[in-house]
Amino acid sequence: MKFLFVSPEALSLDLAYRVSQENNEVKFFVQSDTEKDVGDGFVEKVSAWDNLVEWADVVVFDDIGFGRTADKLRAEGKKVVGGSSYTDRLENEREYGQQELAKAGVSVLPNWNFSDFDEAIRFVQGNPQRYVIKPSGKAQNEKELLFVGQEEDGNDVIDVLAHYKRNWSNKIRIFQIQKYASGVEVGVGAFFNGKDFATPININFEHKRLFPGDIGPSTGEMGTSMMWSQRNKIFDLTLGKMKDRLVDAKYCGYIDINCIANSKTIYPLEFTSRFGYPTISIQMEGVTSEWSKFLHSIAGGDASELRTKKGFQVGVVVALPPFPFNDERTFKKYSEDAAILFKKNNTDGVHLGEVKKVENDWRVAGRSGYCLVITGSGPTMEDARNQAYARVSNIMIPNMFYRTDIGKRWTRDSDLLQSSGFL
Protein backbone atom coordinates (compact mmCIF):
# COMPACT_ATOMS: atom_id res chain seq x y z
CA MET A 1 0.00 0.00 0.00
CA LYS A 2 0.96 3.66 -0.33
CA PHE A 3 1.14 5.85 2.77
CA LEU A 4 1.61 9.61 2.89
CA PHE A 5 2.70 10.96 6.29
CA VAL A 6 2.17 14.70 6.89
CA SER A 7 4.03 16.00 9.92
CA PRO A 8 4.64 19.49 11.32
CA GLU A 9 7.76 18.36 13.22
CA ALA A 10 8.60 14.82 12.06
CA LEU A 11 6.90 13.34 15.11
CA SER A 12 5.67 10.17 13.37
CA LEU A 13 8.99 9.11 11.84
CA ASP A 14 9.10 5.93 13.93
CA LEU A 15 5.65 4.81 12.75
CA ALA A 16 6.38 5.75 9.14
CA TYR A 17 9.60 3.73 9.27
CA ARG A 18 7.73 0.70 10.67
CA VAL A 19 5.10 0.94 7.91
CA SER A 20 7.88 1.06 5.32
CA GLN A 21 9.49 -2.02 6.88
CA GLU A 22 6.21 -3.86 6.27
CA ASN A 23 6.89 -3.60 2.50
CA ASN A 24 4.74 -0.53 1.83
CA GLU A 25 5.57 2.63 -0.07
CA VAL A 26 5.95 5.58 2.29
CA LYS A 27 6.44 9.26 1.57
CA PHE A 28 7.18 11.56 4.50
CA PHE A 29 6.61 15.33 4.56
CA VAL A 30 8.07 17.57 7.31
CA GLN A 31 6.70 21.08 7.62
CA SER A 32 9.17 22.64 10.09
CA ASP A 33 12.37 24.08 8.64
CA THR A 34 14.38 23.07 11.71
CA GLU A 35 13.30 19.42 11.44
CA LYS A 36 13.80 18.98 7.69
CA ASP A 37 16.68 16.51 8.09
CA VAL A 38 14.81 14.24 10.52
CA GLY A 39 14.30 10.82 8.94
CA ASP A 40 16.86 11.25 6.16
CA GLY A 41 18.10 7.81 5.16
CA PHE A 42 15.22 6.02 6.94
CA VAL A 43 12.19 7.00 4.83
CA GLU A 44 11.59 8.75 1.52
CA LYS A 45 11.21 12.48 2.17
CA VAL A 46 9.14 14.84 0.01
CA SER A 47 9.13 18.64 -0.18
CA ALA A 48 5.35 18.96 -0.68
CA TRP A 49 2.39 16.74 0.09
CA ASP A 50 -0.73 18.24 -1.54
CA ASN A 51 0.14 16.79 -4.94
CA LEU A 52 0.54 13.29 -3.48
CA VAL A 53 -2.92 12.88 -1.96
CA GLU A 54 -4.27 11.04 -4.99
CA TRP A 55 -1.18 8.82 -5.04
CA ALA A 56 -1.72 7.67 -1.43
CA ASP A 57 -3.98 4.86 -0.27
CA VAL A 58 -3.85 6.33 3.25
CA VAL A 59 -2.98 9.87 4.39
CA VAL A 60 -1.67 10.13 7.96
CA PHE A 61 -1.66 13.42 9.91
CA ASP A 62 0.44 13.02 13.05
CA ASP A 63 -0.50 16.17 14.99
CA ILE A 64 -3.39 18.55 15.58
CA GLY A 65 -3.87 21.52 13.28
CA PHE A 66 -4.87 19.59 10.16
CA GLY A 67 -8.45 18.89 11.24
CA ARG A 68 -10.25 20.89 8.55
CA THR A 69 -8.04 19.40 5.85
CA ALA A 70 -8.64 15.89 7.16
CA ASP A 71 -12.41 16.50 7.25
CA LYS A 72 -12.34 17.69 3.66
CA LEU A 73 -10.33 14.69 2.44
CA ARG A 74 -12.63 12.24 4.24
CA ALA A 75 -15.67 13.94 2.68
CA GLU A 76 -14.04 13.36 -0.71
CA GLY A 77 -13.73 9.64 0.06
CA LYS A 78 -10.06 9.58 1.05
CA LYS A 79 -8.79 7.24 3.76
CA VAL A 80 -7.31 9.47 6.48
CA VAL A 81 -5.83 8.66 9.90
CA GLY A 82 -5.67 11.52 12.41
CA GLY A 83 -7.29 14.89 12.71
CA SER A 84 -10.74 16.41 12.59
CA SER A 85 -11.94 19.91 13.37
CA TYR A 86 -13.77 18.61 16.42
CA THR A 87 -10.90 16.65 17.95
CA ASP A 88 -8.46 19.50 17.26
CA ARG A 89 -10.67 21.69 19.44
CA LEU A 90 -10.87 19.05 22.18
CA GLU A 91 -7.10 19.17 22.62
CA ASN A 92 -6.33 22.77 21.74
CA GLU A 93 -9.12 24.47 23.71
CA ARG A 94 -9.13 23.14 27.26
CA GLU A 95 -12.42 24.82 28.16
CA TYR A 96 -14.17 23.27 25.17
CA GLY A 97 -12.74 19.84 25.95
CA GLN A 98 -14.02 19.97 29.53
CA GLN A 99 -17.44 21.19 28.36
CA GLU A 100 -17.76 18.31 25.90
CA LEU A 101 -16.81 15.79 28.58
CA ALA A 102 -19.41 17.22 30.94
CA LYS A 103 -22.07 17.08 28.20
CA ALA A 104 -21.19 13.42 27.65
CA GLY A 105 -21.83 12.69 31.33
CA VAL A 106 -18.23 12.58 32.52
CA SER A 107 -17.39 14.00 35.96
CA VAL A 108 -15.01 16.94 35.55
CA LEU A 109 -13.01 18.95 38.06
CA PRO A 110 -14.12 22.54 38.65
CA ASN A 111 -12.17 24.82 36.33
CA TRP A 112 -12.14 28.47 35.34
CA ASN A 113 -10.79 30.07 32.18
CA PHE A 114 -9.08 33.45 32.00
CA SER A 115 -7.46 35.78 29.51
CA ASP A 116 -6.48 38.36 32.16
CA PHE A 117 -3.83 37.57 34.80
CA ASP A 118 -5.02 40.18 37.28
CA GLU A 119 -8.53 38.75 37.15
CA ALA A 120 -7.13 35.25 37.79
CA ILE A 121 -5.06 36.49 40.73
CA ARG A 122 -8.14 38.13 42.28
CA PHE A 123 -10.06 34.88 41.79
CA VAL A 124 -7.47 32.80 43.67
CA GLN A 125 -7.22 35.42 46.43
CA GLY A 126 -10.99 35.29 46.87
CA ASN A 127 -11.15 31.47 46.69
CA PRO A 128 -8.01 30.19 48.42
CA GLN A 129 -7.26 26.51 47.78
CA ARG A 130 -4.84 24.36 45.80
CA TYR A 131 -4.93 24.84 42.00
CA VAL A 132 -3.22 23.87 38.76
CA ILE A 133 -2.39 26.44 36.04
CA LYS A 134 -2.81 25.15 32.47
CA PRO A 135 -2.08 27.36 29.46
CA SER A 136 -4.39 26.87 26.48
CA GLY A 137 -3.83 27.19 22.73
CA LYS A 138 -0.28 27.15 21.37
CA ALA A 139 1.17 27.99 24.80
CA GLN A 140 0.19 24.55 26.11
CA ASN A 141 3.00 23.11 23.97
CA GLU A 142 5.43 24.85 26.35
CA LYS A 143 5.15 22.06 28.92
CA GLU A 144 7.28 23.86 31.50
CA LEU A 145 4.49 26.45 31.85
CA LEU A 146 2.06 23.98 33.41
CA PHE A 147 2.20 24.60 37.15
CA VAL A 148 0.85 22.31 39.87
CA GLY A 149 0.31 24.30 43.04
CA GLN A 150 1.60 22.89 46.34
CA GLU A 151 0.12 25.34 48.86
CA GLU A 152 -3.40 24.90 50.21
CA ASP A 153 -4.04 28.67 50.25
CA GLY A 154 -3.03 29.09 46.59
CA ASN A 155 -0.32 31.66 47.33
CA ASP A 156 2.24 29.86 45.15
CA VAL A 157 -0.26 29.95 42.25
CA ILE A 158 -0.67 33.72 42.78
CA ASP A 159 3.13 34.17 42.63
CA VAL A 160 3.38 32.14 39.40
CA LEU A 161 0.50 34.05 37.79
CA ALA A 162 2.27 37.32 38.58
CA HIS A 163 5.47 35.93 37.03
CA TYR A 164 3.61 34.79 33.90
CA LYS A 165 2.02 38.23 33.57
CA ARG A 166 5.47 39.87 33.53
CA ASN A 167 7.27 37.38 31.30
CA TRP A 168 4.79 35.31 29.31
CA SER A 169 1.75 37.50 28.65
CA ASN A 170 2.57 37.68 24.93
CA LYS A 171 2.45 33.89 24.64
CA ILE A 172 -0.19 32.90 27.19
CA ARG A 173 -3.36 34.50 25.88
CA ILE A 174 -5.83 32.06 27.43
CA PHE A 175 -5.28 29.78 30.41
CA GLN A 176 -7.23 27.56 32.75
CA ILE A 177 -7.13 27.33 36.53
CA GLN A 178 -8.27 23.90 37.65
CA LYS A 179 -9.00 22.66 41.13
CA TYR A 180 -6.28 20.26 42.27
CA ALA A 181 -7.19 16.62 42.92
CA SER A 182 -4.85 14.03 44.41
CA GLY A 183 -4.65 10.46 43.16
CA VAL A 184 -3.10 8.32 40.44
CA GLU A 185 -2.44 9.98 37.09
CA VAL A 186 -3.52 7.48 34.45
CA GLY A 187 -4.26 7.74 30.76
CA VAL A 188 -6.77 5.73 28.78
CA GLY A 189 -6.62 5.67 25.00
CA ALA A 190 -7.89 3.74 22.00
CA PHE A 191 -7.95 3.83 18.24
CA PHE A 192 -11.24 4.92 16.65
CA ASN A 193 -12.41 3.94 13.16
CA GLY A 194 -15.13 6.54 12.66
CA LYS A 195 -17.79 4.22 14.07
CA ASP A 196 -16.39 2.60 17.22
CA PHE A 197 -13.31 2.05 19.32
CA ALA A 198 -10.90 -0.70 18.35
CA THR A 199 -9.90 -3.09 21.11
CA PRO A 200 -7.93 -3.67 23.20
CA ILE A 201 -7.67 -0.25 24.81
CA ASN A 202 -4.46 1.22 26.21
CA ILE A 203 -3.88 2.08 29.87
CA ASN A 204 -0.78 4.24 30.33
CA PHE A 205 1.19 6.10 32.97
CA GLU A 206 3.19 9.12 31.76
CA HIS A 207 6.35 10.41 33.40
CA LYS A 208 6.46 14.10 32.47
CA ARG A 209 9.06 15.61 34.79
CA LEU A 210 12.66 15.82 33.65
CA PHE A 211 14.33 14.04 36.58
CA PRO A 212 13.68 10.78 38.46
CA GLY A 213 11.23 11.11 41.31
CA ASP A 214 9.10 13.58 39.32
CA ILE A 215 11.48 16.45 40.01
CA GLY A 216 12.24 19.35 37.69
CA PRO A 217 10.42 21.01 34.80
CA SER A 218 7.63 19.36 32.85
CA THR A 219 8.74 18.00 29.51
CA GLY A 220 6.78 16.69 26.56
CA GLU A 221 7.45 13.39 28.27
CA MET A 222 10.43 11.37 29.54
CA GLY A 223 8.83 7.94 29.34
CA THR A 224 5.69 5.90 29.83
CA SER A 225 4.63 2.53 31.19
CA MET A 226 1.54 0.85 29.77
CA MET A 227 -0.56 -2.22 29.20
CA TRP A 228 -3.28 -3.28 26.79
CA SER A 229 -6.64 -4.13 28.33
CA GLN A 230 -10.19 -5.02 27.50
CA ARG A 231 -12.69 -2.26 28.24
CA ASN A 232 -12.73 -1.47 31.95
CA LYS A 233 -14.10 1.06 34.42
CA ILE A 234 -11.47 3.68 33.57
CA PHE A 235 -12.57 3.57 29.92
CA ASP A 236 -16.30 3.32 30.64
CA LEU A 237 -16.32 6.39 32.91
CA THR A 238 -14.30 8.60 30.55
CA LEU A 239 -13.32 7.91 26.94
CA GLY A 240 -16.11 5.43 26.31
CA LYS A 241 -18.70 8.16 26.89
CA MET A 242 -17.27 10.18 23.96
CA LYS A 243 -18.17 7.58 21.30
CA ASP A 244 -21.21 9.34 19.83
CA ARG A 245 -19.35 12.64 19.52
CA LEU A 246 -16.43 10.97 17.75
CA VAL A 247 -18.87 9.25 15.39
CA ASP A 248 -20.43 12.63 14.54
CA ALA A 249 -16.93 14.01 13.88
CA LYS A 250 -16.05 10.97 11.69
CA TYR A 251 -12.75 10.79 13.54
CA CYS A 252 -10.28 8.05 12.59
CA GLY A 253 -7.14 7.77 14.68
CA TYR A 254 -5.87 7.47 18.22
CA ILE A 255 -7.37 9.45 21.10
CA ASP A 256 -6.40 9.50 24.77
CA ILE A 257 -7.67 11.16 27.95
CA ASN A 258 -5.27 11.79 30.82
CA CYS A 259 -7.06 11.41 34.18
CA ILE A 260 -6.70 11.55 37.95
CA ALA A 261 -8.20 8.56 39.76
CA ASN A 262 -8.72 8.33 43.50
CA SER A 263 -10.83 6.25 45.86
CA LYS A 264 -13.90 8.37 45.09
CA THR A 265 -13.97 8.81 41.31
CA ILE A 266 -11.94 9.51 38.20
CA TYR A 267 -11.55 12.96 36.65
CA PRO A 268 -10.43 13.64 33.07
CA LEU A 269 -7.69 16.26 32.76
CA GLU A 270 -6.98 16.72 29.04
CA PHE A 271 -7.30 15.15 25.60
CA THR A 272 -4.60 13.95 23.24
CA SER A 273 -6.49 13.58 19.96
CA ARG A 274 -3.61 12.21 17.87
CA PHE A 275 -0.75 9.78 18.30
CA GLY A 276 1.06 10.37 21.58
CA TYR A 277 4.83 10.72 21.78
CA PRO A 278 6.53 8.54 22.95
CA THR A 279 3.27 6.60 23.38
CA ILE A 280 3.05 5.37 19.78
CA SER A 281 6.60 3.97 19.88
CA ILE A 282 5.92 2.11 23.14
CA GLN A 283 2.65 0.79 21.71
CA MET A 284 4.68 -0.61 18.81
CA GLU A 285 6.62 -2.68 21.37
CA GLY A 286 3.37 -4.31 22.52
CA VAL A 287 1.49 -4.68 19.21
CA THR A 288 2.03 -7.76 17.04
CA SER A 289 -0.41 -6.74 14.27
CA GLU A 290 0.92 -5.16 11.08
CA TRP A 291 0.54 -1.42 11.53
CA SER A 292 -0.04 -0.75 7.83
CA LYS A 293 -3.01 -3.13 7.66
CA PHE A 294 -4.44 -1.77 10.91
CA LEU A 295 -4.16 1.89 9.87
CA HIS A 296 -5.72 1.13 6.48
CA SER A 297 -8.52 -0.73 8.25
CA ILE A 298 -9.50 2.00 10.72
CA ALA A 299 -9.25 4.68 8.01
CA GLY A 300 -11.78 2.66 6.02
CA GLY A 301 -14.19 2.34 8.96
CA ASP A 302 -13.71 -1.41 9.19
CA ALA A 303 -14.06 -3.36 12.43
CA SER A 304 -10.54 -3.60 13.78
CA GLU A 305 -8.81 -5.37 16.62
CA LEU A 306 -5.15 -5.14 17.50
CA ARG A 307 -3.17 -8.25 18.37
CA THR A 308 -1.07 -7.38 21.41
CA LYS A 309 1.36 -8.98 23.82
CA LYS A 310 0.21 -9.87 27.30
CA GLY A 311 1.79 -8.06 30.19
CA PHE A 312 3.41 -4.63 30.21
CA GLN A 313 5.51 -2.26 28.12
CA VAL A 314 7.94 0.43 29.25
CA GLY A 315 9.47 3.18 27.12
CA VAL A 316 12.37 5.45 28.04
CA VAL A 317 13.14 8.70 26.21
CA VAL A 318 16.85 9.17 25.53
CA ALA A 319 17.43 12.90 25.09
CA LEU A 320 20.23 15.42 24.57
CA PRO A 321 20.62 19.12 25.38
CA PRO A 322 18.69 21.41 25.11
CA PHE A 323 15.65 19.14 25.65
CA PRO A 324 13.08 20.02 26.94
CA PHE A 325 13.90 23.63 26.06
CA ASN A 326 14.51 25.38 22.74
CA ASP A 327 18.04 26.72 22.46
CA GLU A 328 19.76 26.42 19.09
CA ARG A 329 23.12 27.55 20.45
CA THR A 330 23.12 24.79 23.07
CA PHE A 331 22.04 22.21 20.49
CA LYS A 332 24.87 23.18 18.15
CA LYS A 333 27.42 23.01 20.96
CA TYR A 334 26.44 19.69 22.55
CA SER A 335 24.25 17.68 20.21
CA GLU A 336 24.29 18.66 16.54
CA ASP A 337 25.15 15.76 14.23
CA ALA A 338 26.24 13.62 17.22
CA ALA A 339 26.89 9.95 16.44
CA ILE A 340 24.51 7.34 17.83
CA LEU A 341 26.49 4.20 18.62
CA PHE A 342 25.51 0.70 19.75
CA LYS A 343 27.83 -1.41 21.93
CA LYS A 344 26.35 -4.54 20.37
CA ASN A 345 24.92 -4.67 16.85
CA ASN A 346 21.34 -4.95 18.08
CA THR A 347 18.57 -2.36 17.66
CA ASP A 348 15.72 -4.34 19.24
CA GLY A 349 13.45 -1.92 21.09
CA VAL A 350 15.17 1.13 19.57
CA HIS A 351 12.65 3.62 18.18
CA LEU A 352 13.37 6.72 16.14
CA GLY A 353 13.02 10.23 17.50
CA GLU A 354 14.86 13.05 15.76
CA VAL A 355 17.53 11.02 13.98
CA LYS A 356 18.90 10.54 10.48
CA LYS A 357 21.12 8.04 8.72
CA VAL A 358 24.26 9.22 6.96
CA GLU A 359 26.16 6.48 5.05
CA ASN A 360 24.66 3.86 7.41
CA ASP A 361 25.69 5.83 10.52
CA TRP A 362 22.91 6.98 12.83
CA ARG A 363 23.16 10.65 13.77
CA VAL A 364 21.19 13.20 15.78
CA ALA A 365 18.93 15.40 13.64
CA GLY A 366 16.46 18.24 14.15
CA ARG A 367 17.01 20.80 16.90
CA SER A 368 15.12 19.63 19.99
CA GLY A 369 17.36 16.88 21.39
CA TYR A 370 14.46 14.38 21.46
CA CYS A 371 16.58 11.51 20.16
CA LEU A 372 15.39 7.93 20.78
CA VAL A 373 12.71 5.95 22.59
CA ILE A 374 13.95 2.64 24.01
CA THR A 375 11.28 0.07 24.85
CA GLY A 376 10.92 -3.24 26.64
CA SER A 377 8.09 -5.64 27.45
CA GLY A 378 7.45 -8.48 29.85
CA PRO A 379 4.84 -10.39 31.86
CA THR A 380 5.42 -8.06 34.84
CA MET A 381 6.19 -4.35 34.96
CA GLU A 382 9.59 -5.12 36.46
CA ASP A 383 10.40 -7.49 33.60
CA ALA A 384 9.47 -4.78 31.09
CA ARG A 385 11.62 -2.25 32.98
CA ASN A 386 14.60 -4.57 33.06
CA GLN A 387 14.43 -5.23 29.33
CA ALA A 388 14.02 -1.53 28.48
CA TYR A 389 16.97 -0.42 30.62
CA ALA A 390 19.16 -3.28 29.40
CA ARG A 391 18.54 -1.95 25.89
CA VAL A 392 19.29 1.63 27.03
CA SER A 393 22.67 0.43 28.30
CA ASN A 394 23.53 -0.61 24.72
CA ILE A 395 23.24 3.02 23.51
CA MET A 396 26.18 5.44 23.41
CA ILE A 397 25.61 9.11 22.54
CA PRO A 398 27.73 11.97 23.94
CA ASN A 399 25.75 13.99 26.54
CA MET A 400 22.72 11.65 26.49
CA PHE A 401 20.42 11.55 29.51
CA TYR A 402 17.25 9.72 30.56
CA ARG A 403 15.10 8.96 33.58
CA THR A 404 15.95 5.80 35.50
CA ASP A 405 12.59 5.25 37.19
CA ILE A 406 10.06 4.75 34.38
CA GLY A 407 7.47 2.22 35.59
CA LYS A 408 8.58 2.24 39.23
CA ARG A 409 5.31 3.81 40.40
CA TRP A 410 3.34 0.78 39.22
CA THR A 411 3.30 -1.01 42.60
CA ARG A 412 1.61 1.93 44.31
CA ASP A 413 -0.55 2.94 41.34
CA SER A 414 -1.89 -0.55 40.68
CA ASP A 415 -2.81 -1.04 44.34
CA LEU A 416 -4.93 2.12 44.33
CA LEU A 417 -6.56 1.45 40.97
CA GLN A 418 -7.42 -2.14 41.84
CA SER A 419 -8.65 -1.40 45.37
CA SER A 420 -10.90 1.31 43.89
CA GLY A 421 -12.29 -1.08 41.28
CA PHE A 422 -10.88 0.74 38.25
CA LEU A 423 -8.79 -2.22 37.09
Secondary structure, 3 states (H helix, E strand, C coil): CEEEEEECCCCCHHHHHHHHHCCCEEEEEECCHHHCCCCCCCCEEECCCHHHCCCCCEEEECCCCCHHHHHHHHHCCCCEECCCHHHHHHHHCHHHHHHHHHHCCCCCCCEEEECCHHHHHHHHHHCCCCEEEEECHHHHHCHHHCEECCCCCCHHHHHHHHHHHHHCCCCCCCEEEEECCCCEEEEEEEEEECCCECECEEEEEECCEEECCCEEEECCCCEEEEEEECCCHHHHHCHHHHHHHHHHHCCEEEEEEEEEECCCCEEEEEEECCCCCCHHHHHHHHECCCHHHHHHHHHCCCCCECCECCCEEEEEEEECCCCCCCCHHHHHHHCCCCEEEECCCCCCCEEECCEEEECCEEEECCCCCEEEEEEEEECCHHHHHHHHHHHHCCEECCCCECCCCCCCCHHHHHHHHHHCCCC
